[in-house]
Amino acid sequence: MSGTRPGAVPPEPFAWLSRDKPAGRYKISLVTPTSEAVLGVFLLLAGIVFAVFLFSRGAGGAVALGVLLFVIFGGFGIVLLVMASARSRWARAYRQVHGHPPF
């Protein structure tokens, strides 16, 4: 974590994910990076399953829908995996400085 002074923890990346009481219409709270990574892998696998199922149909519309679903689900899955990676590095630095996990 470059750019921070020794003994200091940088601000939490994507802190809005770990709020105790999320506000808004969709109250999703992915507190730990592990839960984010699990959901990211699940979405990525769902996109692959949808794409394989629709590609096997062979029709033009089914293939287009398969590509669209793969891009949507796979894209969200990859974004969550990147966010989980960033937050796990932060949690590791927090644990080294404070001696206990942040969550």
Protein Blocks (a to p, Z undefined) as FASTA:
>chain_A
ZZiaehiacddehkllmgfbdgdjblcddfbfklmmmmmmmmmmmmmmmmmmmmmnopak
lmmmmmmmmmmmmmmmmmmmmmmmmmmmmmmmmmmmnopafZZ
